[in-house]
Every structure is written in structure tokens, then in C-alpha cells.
Amino acid sequence: MELQHILNELRDKNEIAIAEKYSCIANRYTIAFTALVVSGIFVSIIVQFWSILINIDVPMNISHQRSRHLFIITEYFIDQEKYFYLILFHMYVAFFIGTTVMVAIGTMLITYAQHTCGMFRIASYRIKHAMSIDILQNITPKNKILMTEGIIYAVDIHRQAMKFVFTSTIFVQYLRLIISFCFERLSKDLLSAFEIMMFCLITCGVVCVSINLFQIASSGNNVEELLFPFMFLFASVIYMFIANYIGQNVTDHNNYVFSTA
């Protein structure tokens, strides 16, 4: 609601165009991630059932073992042979819900970051507009007022963007409270909630990559066991790359405001 209120206050057509541009970028990220995850789930389901179907002609004592193999190792306190397809259904439902939540949170953070970049870009535009050559070459009381108002508007939206970075998610707020409680004497300028959040996300990504690399090394030459670790490894690398890129993008847009001034 706060973001929508900020965007509704925009009146300049160039500022609206900037906001729409970054909103479009956020939508593209959302579509790309959603398509990637849906494709990954679909491929995993196809491969799982394909591994069952290709063993139909194999003798029963071999086929029974291989056809009942799950790509995701799970432990159930029931007869896994008797309820194999029920377990398979439960596993993929849980997998689908988990990946959906992960994509929803990730795309939400990306959307927040992109709109924050848009607000920084609007602040830069307002500074450029206020310090235009026409105004600087013709210093009059009226132009001074226009220049002052332009700088005020630029500082205001920059302040809102900085506030939005700190307060856009509950996770960031909670993390800030913990850090502020533990390090209350530390300068606030050194505590960027967005950077801390990205650090935690990248740390989780490194842990996931390490676990999947270990699983790949332990699986030997079994192609079926290599499929899911490779998929998770690819997703983790993309995830860390995007997290780094988005964090750096926000920092660059913020620095551009000061270089414009």
C-alpha cells in the first residue's frame, strides 16, 4: 500500500514512465522465474514416471526395485511399497508448495528492489530537472524557488526509497531489530538491512550448493540420482547470481543519485 501511494503521487509523465519501466522489469523477472520453476517441476515429474515405465519389461525382481525408486529421499512410517503412489503424490505436492512459496518470496523481493531502483532513478531525474542548464543560466527568484522545490522533491522520494528498502518486508524488520539490539552502538550507516538480507540469502545458497555438490559426488555414475542434485545446483547458482545482481543494482542506483547531485 505504501508503494502504491508513492506511485499514485507521481504527476510528471517522465517519472510515471520511469516507474512503469521498472515495474515491467519486475514483471519479467516474475514471469521468467515462474516459467522456470513450472518447467522444472514438469520435467522432474516426467523423468520420475519415465524411470518407472522403462522398466516394465525388466524381470519383476529387478523392475520392482528400480521402479520404486524416488528421486527425492523421504522417510515415511508406513509401507512404502504399498503406498508408493500416495507417497509420490504427497512428495510432489509438498515440493510444488515449497517451490511456489520460494518463488513468491523471491519475486516479491525482486519487485521491491526494482521499484526501489525506480524511485532512486526518479530522484536522479528530479535533481537533473531542478539543476537544468536553463535554470542555472538564468538565476531569478522564481527559478531559485523552482530549483529549491525540485531538490526538495528529489530528497523526499530518495528518503522514501531508503525507507522502503528498510521496511519493505517483515523479515528485514525482524533482522534489523535483532542487529540493533545486539549492536546498538554501531552507526546506523553501517547497517544496511537490504545488504544483510542478501548476505543471509547468499549464505543459504552456498550451503545448498555445498550439499548438492556432496550428493553429486556421492551418487557415482547413477544418472537418475544425479538429476535432482544437478537441478537444485543450477537453481542455487542462478539464485545466488540474481541475489548479487539485484543487490548491486540497488546500490548502483543509489550511488547514481549522489553522482547526479
C-alpha positions in Angstrom: 0.0 0.0 0.0 2.9 2.4 0.8 4.5 1.8 -2.6 1.2 2.2 -4.4 0.6 5.5 -2.5 4.1 6.7 -3.6 3.4 5.8 -7.2 0.0 7.4 -7.2 1.5 10.7 -6.2 3.6 10.9 -9.4 2.4 13.5 -11.8 5.3 14.1 -14.2 4.9 11.9 -17.3 8.6 11.1 -17.4 8.5 10.0 -13.8 5.5 7.8 -14.5 7.4 6.3 -17.5 10.3 5.5 -15.2 8.1 3.8 -12.7 6.3 1.8 -15.4 9.7 0.7 -16.9 10.9 -0.8 -13.6 7.5 -2.3 -12.9 7.8 -4.0 -16.3 11.2 -5.3 -15.4 9.9 -6.8 -12.2 7.0 -8.5 -14.1 9.6 -10.0 -16.5 11.5 -11.4 -13.6 8.3 -12.9 -12.1 7.3 -14.5 -15.4 10.8 -15.9 -16.0 11.1 -17.4 -12.5 7.6 -18.8 -12.6 8.1 -20.4 -16.0 11.5 -21.8 -14.9 10.1 -23.4 -11.8 7.0 -24.8 -13.5 9.2 -26.3 -16.3 11.5 -27.8 -13.7 8.6 -29.4 -11.8 7.1 -30.7 -15.0 10.4 -32.2 -16.1 11.0 -33.9 -12.7 7.6 -35.5 -12.8 8.1 -36.7 -16.4 11.5 -38.2 -15.5 10.2 -39.8 -12.3 7.4 -41.6 -14.2 9.6 -42.4 -17.2 12.1 -44.2 -14.9 9.1 -46.4 -13.8 7.8 -47.0 -17.3 11.1 -48.0 -18.9 11.5 -50.9 -16.5 8.2 -52.6 -17.3 9.8 -55.3 -19.5 12.6 -56.0 -17.0 12.1 -59.1 -14.8 9.9 -58.5 -11.8 12.6 -58.9 -9.1 14.7 -56.1 -10.8 11.9 -54.0 -12.1 10.2 -53.9 -8.7 13.3 -52.4 -7.1 14.1 -49.8 -9.7 10.6 -48.7 -10.5 10.0 -47.9 -6.8 13.0 -45.6 -6.6 12.2 -42.0 -5.6 14.5 -39.2 -6.7 13.9 -37.3 -3.5 14.8 -39.4 -0.5 12.0 -39.4 2.0 11.2 -41.4 5.2 7.6 -42.5 6.0 6.5 -44.7 8.8 4.2 -46.7 6.5 4.6 -49.4 4.0 6.3 -47.5 1.2 5.8 -50.3 -1.4 2.1 -50.5 -0.8 1.5 -46.7 -0.7 4.2 -45.8 -3.2 2.0 -43.6 -5.5 0.4 -41.9 -2.5 3.8 -41.1 -1.2 4.8 -39.9 -4.6 1.8 -37.6 -4.8 2.5 -36.2 -1.3 6.1 -35.6 -2.2 5.4 -33.7 -5.3 2.6 -31.7 -3.7 5.0 -30.7 -0.9 7.7 -29.9 -3.5 5.3 -27.8 -5.5 4.1 -25.8 -2.5 7.7 -25.3 -1.3 9.0 -24.1 -4.7 5.9 -21.9 -5.1 6.5 -20.2 -1.8 10.2 -19.8 -2.6 9.4 -18.2 -6.0 6.7 -16.0 -4.5 9.1 -14.6 -1.8 11.9 -14.2 -4.2 9.9 -12.4 -6.9 8.4 -10.2 -4.2 11.8 -9.1 -3.0 12.9 -8.6 -6.6 9.8 -6.4 -7.2 10.5 -4.4 -4.1 14.1 -3.9 -5.3 13.1 -2.9 -8.8 10.6 -0.3 -7.6 13.3 1.0 -5.2 15.6 1.4 -8.1 12.9 3.2 -10.0 12.4 5.6 -7.0 16.2 6.3 -7.0 16.0 6.9 -10.7 13.1 9.3 -10.2 15.2 11.1 -7.6 18.0 11.5 -10.1 15.6 12.8 -12.7 14.3 15.4 -10.3 17.8 16.6 -9.4 18.7 16.9 -13.1 15.4 18.7 -13.9 16.0 21.1 -10.9 19.6 21.8 -12.0 18.9 22.1 -15.7 21.0 24.5 -17.8 18.2 26.9 -18.5 17.6 27.5 -14.8 21.3 27.8 -13.9 21.9 30.3 -16.7 19.0 32.5 -15.7 19.1 32.8 -11.9 16.0 34.6 -10.8 14.0 34.5 -7.6 11.4 32.3 -9.4 14.0 29.9 -10.8 15.6 29.7 -7.3 12.2 28.7 -5.9 11.7 26.1 -8.7 15.2 24.7 -8.2 14.7 24.5 -4.4 11.4 22.7 -4.8 12.9 20.3 -7.3 15.7 19.4 -4.9 13.2 19.0 -2.0 11.0 16.6 -4.1 14.2 14.7 -5.1 15.3 14.4 -1.5 11.8 13.4 -0.4 11.5 10.5 -2.9 15.1 9.4 -2.1 14.2 9.3 1.6 11.1 7.3 0.8 13.1 4.9 -1.3 15.6 4.4 1.6 12.8 3.9 4.0 11.2 1.4 1.6 14.4 -0.6 1.5 14.5 -0.9 5.3 10.8 -1.6 5.9 9.5 -3.4 2.8 9.5 -6.9 4.3 8.8 -8.3 7.8 12.0 -10.4 7.5 14.1 -7.3 7.1 12.4 -5.5 10.0 12.9 -8.5 12.3 16.5 -8.8 11.3 17.1 -5.1 11.9 15.6 -5.4 15.4 17.9 -8.2 16.3 21.0 -6.4 14.9 20.1 -3.1 16.5 19.6 -4.9 19.9 23.0 -6.6 19.7 24.9 -3.7 18.1 23.0 -0.6 19.3 26.2 1.4 19.5 27.1 0.7 15.9 26.5 3.5 13.4 23.2 3.1 11.5 25.0 4.0 8.3 26.9 0.7 8.6 23.7 -1.3 9.0 22.0 -1.8 5.7 19.1 -4.2 6.2 19.0 -4.9 2.5 22.6 -5.9 2.4 22.2 -8.1 5.5 19.2 -9.8 4.0 21.1 -10.5 0.8 24.0 -11.8 2.8 21.7 -14.3 4.6 20.2 -15.4 1.3 23.5 -15.9 -0.3 24.8 -17.9 2.7 21.8 -20.2 2.4 22.6 -20.6 -1.3 26.2 -21.5 -0.6 25.0 -24.2 1.9 22.6 -25.6 -0.7 25.3 -25.7 -3.3 27.7 -27.5 -1.0 25.1 -30.1 -0.1 24.2 -30.8 -3.7 27.8 -31.0 -4.7 28.4 -33.6 -2.0 25.3 -35.5 -3.2 26.6 -35.4 -6.8 30.0 -36.7 -5.7 28.4 -39.5 -3.6 26.0 -40.7 -6.3 28.7 -42.1 -8.6 27.5 -42.8 -12.2 23.8 -43.2 -11.4 22.2 -40.8 -13.8 18.8 -41.0 -12.0 20.4 -39.9 -8.7 22.3 -37.1 -10.5 19.2 -35.4 -12.0 17.8 -33.7 -8.9 21.1 -32.6 -7.4 22.0 -31.0 -10.8 18.7 -29.3 -10.9 19.0 -27.9 -7.4 22.6 -26.9 -8.0 21.6 -25.0 -11.2 18.7 -23.3 -9.3 21.0 -22.4 -6.4 23.7 -20.8 -8.7 21.0 -18.8 -10.6 19.5 -17.8 -7.2 22.8 -16.5 -5.8 23.7 -14.7 -9.1 20.3 -12.9 -9.2 20.6 -12.0 -5.5 24.1 -10.5 -6.0 22.9 -8.7 -9.2 19.8 -7.2 -7.6 21.7 -6.1 -4.5 24.4 -4.4 -6.6 21.7 -2.9 -8.9 20.1 -1.2 -5.9 23.5 0.1 -4.7 24.4 1.4 -8.1 21.1 3.3 -8.4 21.6 4.8 -5.0 25.1 5.9 -5.9 23.9 7.4 -9.2 21.7 9.8 -7.2 24.7 11.3 -5.5 26.8 11.4 -8.7 23.9 13.3 -10.3 23.8 15.8 -7.5 
